[in-house]
Each structure stands twice: as structure tokens, then as C-alpha cells.
Amino acid sequence: MRAVPSIRPLVRLPLVTLALALALAPLACSDKKVGSGEPTAANTRPPAVAIVPDEDLAEPAPAQAAGDEAAGEPEAVAAGTPLPSVADDEGAEAADEAPTAVADGPRRVLILGDSLAATGFGALLERRLDGHPDIECFRKAKSSSGLARPDFYDWMSEAKAQVKARDPHLVVVIMGGNDGQDLTTKNGKGKRVHWKTDEWNEAYRERVASFLDELRGDGRRVLWLGLPRTGTTAFEKKLELIRDVQQNATAEFEDVEYLDTSPYFEDDKGNLQEKADVGKKRQQALRADDGIHFTMAGSEYFAERVYPEVLRVIGVAEQAG
């Protein structure tokens, strides 16, 4: 029969020594405890980040839409062209995260629009305005949208929500390049107002006026940017009508100003300007090969010209230098 080792020597330890050993035991292993904050292989791995798909990729383009021909940026730009590190297609933060308005704080500017506001031009204008110490800028944009198809995107409801959340002193609007089509109702049902009819002109004017009613109030001003001139004859004819109706609608309100942006893209002879000095770069192409979409240089060029107009309307002095 195997002999069992005696444990009496351990039991015979002095009671003071045994108590001290038991008290120090937890301290000896505390620096290895998971979650203690010490860098270990288990707790230094960065958390996983969820990738949210772009909303425009998840939604189908509206039927009969004119596309974003007049108001878009190309999905890709030439290799080596730096893209602005700015918000995505939907612009700034969600409306329900708006900060509380401060009476003596910065002047708040809200940019609303289609893909012109969603991409290069809108992003660069927002960045420039946000860089001013006396301005806080927000942006809400949706590609392929406009006022013609509320069944695709309801700008009336969105305008009301954004104004309530942001309480802006000035709203800058640029949209309409996708509106050269039949006007639908909010649910897409019922009678359409057909494009290229007298009824369309009046219905679209009323729609623009109703949209402005959602934006106006409490001393707030609206700056409506007319669609810039493009390099295509057929599409320009469509835009000429849309510009005309928009300008007539905005003229009904004293607190709304319409800014004709087409002269920004015309030379001294009234011809379409294809190149310009942008920043430190000389004679940069302003438009893509289709004559409609802006290059990144064109977006910067456009934003630089709209920026002082925004300051003028809101009553803020331009920064020195």
C-alpha cells in the first residue's frame, strides 16, 4: 500500500506567516487580470467597425428621372486628384443630433440640395464656411432628388425637419437638375403633371414656393443658387426653363434671394468657360468630358465664388487673409 505524504510540515507553519501569505496572494496576480487596463494581447485589439452602405446605392433611382446630369459630380475623378475629407452623400450629422441654438453664438448656415450639395461643391462650401470662426455650417443632401418626385424623396418633410433641428439663420438651396420630368404626388399615385406643359410651369412654381414656406420664418433668410450653366445644348434648354420658374417663385419673397450662378462659368464673350486658375494651379479643367459634371477643380472654383455671397447675405465679414 502506497504511503501518503505527510502534510504536517505545512500545518505547522506559524499562524502569522500563513495569514500574511494569504493576504498577499491576490495582489501578486492583480496586474495580470483581464480588464485591469494593462496592455495585453487580449484587450488591445481595436473594436470592429460596422460598415454602413451608402444610402444612394441602397435605393433605386427614380423612374423617368433626368438623372443627376445638371447637378452631379462624377463617381470617379482622375487618378491623383485629392478628394475632400468631408461628410458623405447625406451631408452632416443626423437632424436629431442638432446642437441647442445659442443666441450670441455663431451664425448657423444650412445647405440643402441634390448631388451638387452632396458631393464636391457642397462639401467644399461646407468646409469653407465651417472654417469661419463666426459660422457653423450643416449640410443635408440627396443625389438624384428634387421637387418633382416626392415619391422618391420628400424634400418638403425633410426641409421642415432640418429647419426645426438646426434653427439656421440662413438656408442655402441648390436643386432642380433632376426636375425636368413629370411632377408626381407624395405617394406616387394620382394624376401626374406632365413635363413641357403650361400646367407644369405653374405647378412647379407652386411647389418651389411651398418648399420655401417650409424654410422661411423667424428672421431666417434663404439663398437659392441658380443651376450653373453646362456645356450641352439640349440639356441647357431644359435647365433654362427650370431656372426661370425657380427665379420667378423666389421673387415672391422678400427674405429669399436668387443667385444666378451661370456667369461664373462664362468668359468675357459670354461663352462657356472651360478652364480657370484654381488655387495655386493654373488653367484647370472645370468640367468633365461630358460638359455637365464638375471636376474637383470645378467644384472648388464654384465653392470659392459662392462663399463670399453667403457671407454677404448672412452679414458676416470675410476673414482677413
Backbone hydrogen bonds, N-H to C=O, Kabsch-Sander energy under -0.5 kcal/mol:
donor,donor_aa,acceptor,acceptor_aa,energy
10,L,7,I,-0.6
11,V,7,I,-1.6
12,R,8,R,-2.0
13,L,10,L,-1.5
18,L,14,P,-2.1
19,A,15,L,-2.1
20,L,16,V,-1.9
21,A,17,T,-2.1
22,L,18,L,-1.9
23,A,19,A,-1.7
24,L,20,L,-1.7
25,A,21,A,-1.1
28,A,24,L,-1.5
29,C,25,A,-0.7
29,C,26,P,-0.7
30,S,26,P,-0.7
32,K,29,C,-1.3
33,K,30,S,-1.3
36,S,33,K,-1.7
40,T,38,E,-0.6
44,T,40,T,-1.0
52,V,50,A,-0.6
57,L,54,D,-0.6
58,A,54,D,-1.3
59,E,55,E,-1.4
65,A,62,P,-1.4
66,A,178,N,-0.6
69,E,66,A,-0.6
72,G,68,D,-0.9
81,T,78,A,-2.0
86,V,84,P,-1.7
91,G,88,D,-2.6
92,A,139,R,-3.1
97,E,94,A,-1.8
98,A,95,A,-1.4
105,G,102,V,-1.4
107,R,134,D,-3.0
109,V,136,E,-2.6
110,L,170,L,-2.5
111,I,138,F,-2.6
112,L,110,L,-0.5
112,L,172,V,-3.0
113,G,140,K,-1.2
114,D,174,I,-1.4
117,A,114,D,-1.0
118,A,114,D,-1.7
119,T,115,S,-2.0
122,G,116,L,-2.2
123,A,119,T,-2.9
124,L,120,G,-2.7
125,L,121,F,-2.5
126,E,122,G,-2.4
127,R,123,A,-2.3
128,R,124,L,-2.3
129,L,125,L,-2.6
130,D,126,E,-2.9
131,G,127,R,-1.3
132,H,129,L,-1.5
135,I,132,H,-1.7
136,E,107,R,-2.4
138,F,109,V,-2.7
140,K,111,I,-2.9
142,K,113,G,-2.0
145,S,142,K,-1.3
152,F,149,R,-1.7
153,Y,149,R,-2.1
155,W,153,Y,-1.2
158,E,154,D,-1.9
159,A,155,W,-2.7
160,K,156,M,-1.7
161,A,157,S,-2.1
162,Q,158,E,-2.6
163,V,159,A,-2.4
164,K,160,K,-1.9
165,A,161,A,-2.1
166,R,162,Q,-2.9
167,D,163,V,-2.1
169,H,108,R,-2.3
170,L,108,R,-1.7
171,V,221,R,-2.2
172,V,110,L,-3.1
173,V,171,V,-0.5
173,V,223,L,-2.4
174,I,112,L,-1.8
179,D,176,G,-1.7
181,Q,179,D,-2.2
183,L,193,V,-2.5
184,T,148,A,-2.4
188,G,185,T,-0.8
193,V,183,L,-1.9
194,H,192,R,-0.7
201,N,197,T,-1.6
202,E,198,D,-1.8
203,A,199,E,-2.5
204,Y,200,W,-3.0
205,R,201,N,-1.9
206,E,202,E,-2.3
207,R,203,A,-1.8
208,V,204,Y,-2.4
209,A,205,R,-2.3
210,S,206,E,-2.3
211,F,207,R,-2.0
212,L,208,V,-2.2
213,D,209,A,-1.9
214,E,210,S,-1.2
215,L,211,F,-0.8
215,L,212,L,-0.7
216,R,212,L,-2.2
217,G,220,R,-0.5
220,R,217,G,-1.7
221,R,169,H,-2.3
222,V,255,D,-2.1
223,L,171,V,-2.9
224,W,222,V,-0.6
224,W,257,E,-3.1
225,L,173,V,-3.2
225,L,223,L,-0.6
226,G,224,W,-0.6
226,G,259,L,-3.2
231,G,291,G,-2.7
236,E,232,T,-1.8
237,K,233,T,-1.5
238,K,234,A,-1.1
239,L,235,F,-2.3
240,E,236,E,-2.5
241,L,237,K,-1.2
242,I,238,K,-1.7
243,R,239,L,-3.1
244,D,240,E,-2.1
245,V,241,L,-2.3
246,Q,242,I,-2.4
247,Q,243,R,-2.7
248,N,244,D,-2.1
249,A,245,V,-2.1
250,T,246,Q,-2.4
251,A,247,Q,-1.5
252,E,249,A,-1.2
253,F,250,T,-1.7
256,V,253,F,-1.0
257,E,222,V,-2.7
259,L,224,W,-3.0
259,L,257,E,-0.5
260,D,258,Y,-0.6
261,T,259,L,-0.7
264,Y,261,T,-1.4
265,F,262,S,-2.1
266,E,263,P,-1.4
267,D,271,N,-2.7
270,G,267,D,-1.9
273,Q,265,F,-2.8
274,E,272,L,-0.6
276,A,284,Q,-1.6
278,V,281,K,-2.0
279,G,277,D,-0.5
281,K,278,V,-2.1
284,Q,276,A,-3.4
286,L,274,E,-2.6
287,R,274,E,-0.6
288,A,293,H,-3.0
291,G,288,A,-2.0
294,F,72,G,-1.1
295,T,286,L,-1.8
299,S,295,T,-2.3
300,E,296,M,-2.2
301,Y,297,A,-2.6
302,F,298,G,-2.4
303,A,299,S,-2.5
304,E,300,E,-2.3
305,R,301,Y,-1.0
305,R,302,F,-0.6
306,V,302,F,-1.8
307,Y,303,A,-2.2
309,E,305,R,-0.5
310,V,306,V,-1.9
311,L,307,Y,-1.9
312,R,308,P,-2.2
313,V,309,E,-2.3
314,I,310,V,-2.2
315,G,311,L,-1.2
316,V,311,L,-2.3
